Amino acid sequence: MSTEGKFKPKMLGIICNWCCYGGADLCGVSRFQYPTYIRLVRVMCSGRVDLKHIFLAFSNGVDGMFVGGCHINDCHYNPEGNYDALSMVNLCKKLLEHIGINPKRLRLEWVSAGEGIRFANIMNEFAKEIEELGPLGRNEGIDEAELKSRLEKMTKLIPYIKLAKMKKLALHDINQANEEGYVNLYTSEEIDSLIREAPSYYIDPTKCQACMTCARRCPVEAIISAKGQVHIIDQDKCIKCGTCLEACPPRFGAVTKIVGEPVPPPLPEDQRAIIRKGKEKEVA
């Protein structure tokens, strides 16, 4: 039977060095077969896989994404390594669902170094599922331009989402954690609310005194600052951590938190100079 014209998905797997990669290696040595279009990337621990890795993969045309790690409680670094991966993947599935992408395109499995045949079976099963789903966006009814836009918007929100995730995980008793607890850690309603309430920060040019306190405190250098000039927040770099709001001296109160509204456009560069009181006459 001819396979000409059959859809061959782009698939990427990120797998841990100590267990899942060993299983993949045993799979190859034992000559168990799985589709050659699945590309594997080895990392030292599945807990190192980040939300941004997943969204960058989908943004670059990957149709299916696989994350593989050690079995629960068998992490080679600390007991929580694969729990971190479990939490991240389940959060990522909710985010994909939020933007209309089928969460089945992302899969997490635990494979030991001695489970070569199991690794092959998982790869074959997942590949068949992605083949049935078709190219990314088509099954979901999203055109290419809209898909790109949705993925870009969500990727920009990842730092903010990770901050929110860290706060929630800090409240989760890791010593009494179980796999089911992590699967149910986030709800669709919670994610919808998280995205809807994502803040932006804006520096009011009428209040900014160019003290540079916010610029020095910003962890990602997202504030454009210069001596004697109104500071500007680069919205593309901003991770929405709120540090600038906390750092701005209360006597100025120049930083504003904005939710659900567009951020005012920044002042043109030639209008950012601050004229101090007492020097107005000199300028005149």
N, C-alpha and C positions, 0 to 999 in steps of 0.2 A: 504494500500500500504506500502510495507516495505521500511524503510529508511536506511537499512543496507548498509554501504559503501558510504553513502552520505557525501560529503565534509563538515566538520564543521570548518569554519575559526576561527583563533585566532584574536579576536578583542578587542581593548582597547579604552576606552573613558576617556578623562580628562575634567571634567566639573566644572563650578564655583559653589561655595557654596550657593550663594544667590538666583540665579534664576534657572539655569539648573538642579542643584541637587534637588531643590524643585520640579521641574517638574518631575524628575525621581522618587522622593519619592511619589508624588501624583499618578504617574503611578502605583506604586506598591500597594499603599493603595486602589486604585480603581480597582485593579486586571486586568489592561490592560496587555496584553501579548506581550513580545518581546523575542528574543533568549537568552537563559541562558548563552551562551558562550561569551557574551559581558561583559567584566569586566570594572567597572567604578572606577575612582580615583577622589576624590574631592580635589579641590584647592580653595583658597579663591577668586581668580580672574582669569579669562581666560587669562588675560594679563601676568600672571606668567608662562604660558606654553612657553617653550623654544624650539628652533630648535633642541637642543641636545636631549630633551625628545623624540621628534618624531623619530629622527634617531636611538636612542638607542632602541626604541620600535621595529622598523622595523629590526634592527640588531639582535634582540632577537626572531625573528620569527613571529611577529605580521603581519597579512595579511591585516588588515584594521584599521585605526586610526580615532577617532572622537574627536573633540574639541567642547565643548558647553559653551556658555556664556549668559550673559544678552543681551537683545535687544539693538541695537545701541542707544547710548545716555542715556541708563538706568543703566550704570555701577554704582555700589554702592560705589566705591572708588573715582574715578575721571572720567571726561567725556571721557578720552582717553583710559581707560582700555581695552574695547573690540575692539577699533581701533588697539591697540597694537597686540591683538590676530589676528585680520583680516590681518594686515600687515605680521605677522610672518607666518601664514598659507599660504598666497598667495606666499610669498617668498619660503617657504618650497616646495610648489607644483612645482615651477619652478626648484628647485634643484633636486627634485625627477625625473622630466621630463628630466633633463640634464643627469642623470645617467641611463636613460632608464626605470624607474619605472612609471607605470601608475599613474598620479596624482589623479585619482578618488579614490585611496585607502586612501586618506586623505580628511576628510570632516569637515566643520565648520558650525555650526547652532546656532541660537539664540533661546532660549526657556525660557519662564517665569515660575515662580513657579506655576502658575495656568493652565499650558498647558500640563497636564499629558497625554492626548490622543495624542497630537501632538508629544510629546517625543516618545511615543510608535510607532507611525506611521513612524517617522524618523528612529528609530532603525530598524524596520522591513524592511523598504525600503533600508537602507544602507546595512543591513545584506544580503539581497537578491542580491544586486549589487556585494558585495564581494564574495558571493558564486559563482556567474557567472564568476567572474574574476579568481577564483581558487587560489591556493597557491601562495604566493609572489614569483615572478620570473618566474613562469611557463607560465602565460599569456604573459609576456614580452619576453619570449624566452631567459632567462638568467639562466645559470646553477648555482647551489648552491655556488660553489667556487668563481665564478666571481661576483655573487651578494654580497657575503660577502666582497670581495675586494673593490667593488665600494662603498659600504656603509661605510666601514672603512676609505677610502680615503676622502670621503665627510665629515664624522664626524670630522676628523682632521682639516678640513678647516673651521669648524663652527666659531671658535673665530675670524678668519680673516674676514669671511663673515659678522658676526655681527658688526664688526667695520665699514665695508663698509656700512652696513645697517643703522647704527647710524648716519653716516655722511649725508646720503641721507635724512633720516627722519628729521634731523635738518634743512634741507632746505625746508621741506614740511610744509605749514601753517596749523598747527593742528586746529586752530580756524575756518578755512574755510573747514575743511576736510569733505569728504562724503565717503560713502561706495564704490561707483564706483571709486573714485579717488585712494583708497587704492588697489582695485583689479588690477588697471592698473599701479600701482607704479613701477613694474618691468617687463621688457620684456625678452623673451627667449634669444634674442641677447645680452642683457646687462649681463645676468647671464653667458652666454658662455664666454663673454669677461672677466668677473670678475674672473672666474675659470682659464681661460687661462693665465691671467696676475698675478695670485697669486705669490707673491714673497717669496723667502727664504733669510735668512741672514747668512753670513759666516764670521768668524774671521780669517783673514790672519795671519798664524803663524809667518811669516817673519816680520810683522809690530806690532803685539801685544806686549805691554810692561807690561802686567799684572798689570795695574793700578787699576783694579777692579771697575772702574766707571760704565761700562756697566752692570756688575753683580749686583751692588747695585741698579741700576735703573730698571732692568728687573721686570715687574709686576708679572710674574709667576715663577720666579726663574729657568729659563730655561738655564741659563749660568753656566757651570761647571767652577769654578774658584778656584785658590789657589795662595798664595803669591809666586811670582817668577816663575809662570808657565803660559804657553800660555792658554788663555781661550777658551772654546769650547761651542758652542751652541747646546743644545739637541734639535734636529729637531722634536722629538715627542712631546716635551712640548711647543715649540715655537708657539706663536699665531700670528706671522707675523705682529706685531704692529709697528715695526721699531724703537722702543725706543732705542735699542742698537746702531743703526746707528746714531741717534741724539746725544746720550750720549758720544760716543767715541770722545776723544779730537782730534781736527783737525790736531794737529801736529803728531798724530799717523796714523789716517785714516785707522784703521785696519779692520773695519767692512764693508763688501761689500754686496750690494743688488743684488740678482741673480733672473732673471726671464727667464723661458723657458729652463733652463739648470739644470743638476743634481748638487747637492752640493758636493764639494770635500769631501772625507772621512776625519774624524778627525785624528789628530796625535795620535799615540800610547802614552799611558800614560808615558812610560819611555823616550819619546823624547820631552816632553813639557817644560822642564826646560829652563829658559831664562838666558843666560850668558851675563851679563852687560859688556859694554865697559870698559876697565880698569882692569877687572877681568879675562880677557882671558888668560893673562900670568900666573896668579896664578893657574888657572885651568890646564894650560899646564904644 
